[in-house]
Amino acid sequence: MQLAVLTLFPQMFAAITEHGVTGRAVRESKLTLTPVNPRDFTTDRHGTVDDRPFGGGPGMVMKIEPLAKALASAKSIVGEDALVVYLTPQGEPLTQGLVDELAQRSNVVLIAGRYEGIDERFIEAEVHREISIGDYVLSGGELPAMVLIDAMARKLPGVLGHQDSATQDSFSGELDNLLDCPHYTRPVEYAGRHVPDVLLSGNHEAIRRWRLKQALGRTWQRRPELLQARRAAGLCKEEDALLAEYIEEHSTDKSNTE
Ligand SMILES: C[S@@+](CC[C@H](N)C(=O)[O-])C[C@H]1O[C@@H](n2cnc3c(N)ncnc32)[C@H](O)[C@@H]1O
């Protein structure tokens, strides 16, 4: 996957290109990430990328011209047919489904805004998708872009090692619309708290059932709306039975009214 990101702070992206799973993906050329700085495309000696908003008010707005030149440069690197994504609190919410969809693309240009955002005409003319990472406002689009890149990188073939991919993640695969089960490692006892016996039993079928039951139960307790979506797609008999068991065992928990 070839990515370019329009950003006034290219150095921030070392956080993902030099570390962890995403760093490995970059080193193994499964992912290329090229930051392009609109400031490099300015013509005045101050390198001006922003200006006061028409109509007045606080803050500044990112100017079109440096962004347009930076986008042309980015497309010359990753491809003219690249999907152009603007990270903005006003965009469609980022979900695992959207991540999975975008991870199918071979070339994407991400735009990280700053100040009050970018000139609306640039969005109208150039942006294909607007994406939000949540209903809160950050100072810039760099962290949202990195969130999206990390999530997409995990979905690229061969990026997760065997150990990572063996893990079932929330929202994915068998855990579509479910939260993951709890995880434990050594020691078996910590401050009087024990690892559930079943996980020490060596009984793989019992462990599978316990994990599925916890995933269903946790989702019921913490994210009932996700469970509704899972139910709409149809719970199998085993899942129905395990969830009923979990609810029975936790029936004193009045926090969940379902
Ligand atoms: C201070 S914000 C601008 C917020 C904008 N005035 C608004 O209220 O919608 C600056 C930049 O941060 C990024 N940003 C902030 N919060 C975000 C979020 N929740 N999701 C995606 N991008 C965000 C966007 O790129 C935005 O242009």
The ligand as a Tripos MOL2 file, in Angstrom:
@<TRIPOS>MOLECULE
LIG
   27    29     1     0     0
SMALL
NO_CHARGES

@<TRIPOS>ATOM
      1 C1         -8.7030   22.1990   15.5930 C.3       1 LIG1
      2 S1         -9.1730   21.0720   14.3520 S.3       1 LIG1
      3 C2        -10.3630   21.9760   13.4440 C.3       1 LIG1
      4 C3        -11.7480   21.6870   13.8960 C.3       1 LIG1
      5 C4        -12.8160   22.3580   13.0500 C.3       1 LIG1
      6 N1        -12.8150   23.7780   13.2290 N.3       1 LIG1
      7 C5        -14.1630   21.7950   13.4540 C.2       1 LIG1
      8 O1        -14.6990   22.2180   14.4780 O.co2     1 LIG1
      9 O2        -14.6630   20.8650   12.7710 O.co2     1 LIG1
     10 C6         -7.7940   21.0270   13.2780 C.3       1 LIG1
     11 C7         -7.6630   19.7760   12.4520 C.3       1 LIG1
     12 O3         -7.5380   18.6470   13.2910 O.3       1 LIG1
     13 C8         -8.0570   17.5060   12.6700 C.3       1 LIG1
     14 N2         -8.9950   16.8580   13.6010 N.ar      1 LIG1
     15 C9         -9.3640   17.3300   14.8060 C.ar      1 LIG1
     16 N3        -10.2180   16.4910   15.4130 N.ar      1 LIG1
     17 C10       -10.3870   15.4480   14.5960 C.ar      1 LIG1
     18 C11       -11.1730   14.2580   14.6710 C.ar      1 LIG1
     19 N4        -11.9540   13.9790   15.7140 N.pl3     1 LIG1
     20 N5        -11.1080   13.3810   13.6250 N.ar      1 LIG1
     21 C12       -10.3380   13.6450   12.5550 C.ar      1 LIG1
     22 N6         -9.5860   14.7690   12.4290 N.ar      1 LIG1
     23 C13        -9.6090   15.6760   13.4280 C.ar      1 LIG1
     24 C14        -8.6670   17.9490   11.3440 C.3       1 LIG1
     25 O4         -7.7600   17.6510   10.3070 O.3       1 LIG1
     26 C15        -8.8150   19.4420   11.5410 C.3       1 LIG1
     27 O5         -8.7230   20.1370   10.3250 O.3       1 LIG1
@<TRIPOS>BOND
     1     1     2 1
     2     2     3 1
     3     2    10 1
     4     3     4 1
     5     4     5 1
     6     5     6 1
     7     5     7 1
     8     7     8 2
     9     7     9 1
    10    10    11 1
    11    11    12 1
    12    11    26 1
    13    12    13 1
    14    13    14 1
    15    13    24 1
    16    14    15 ar
    17    14    23 ar
    18    15    16 ar
    19    16    17 ar
    20    17    18 ar
    21    17    23 ar
    22    18    19 1
    23    18    20 ar
    24    20    21 ar
    25    21    22 ar
    26    22    23 ar
    27    24    25 1
    28    24    26 1
    29    26    27 1
@<TRIPOS>SUBSTRUCTURE
     1 LIG1         1 GROUP 0 **** ****
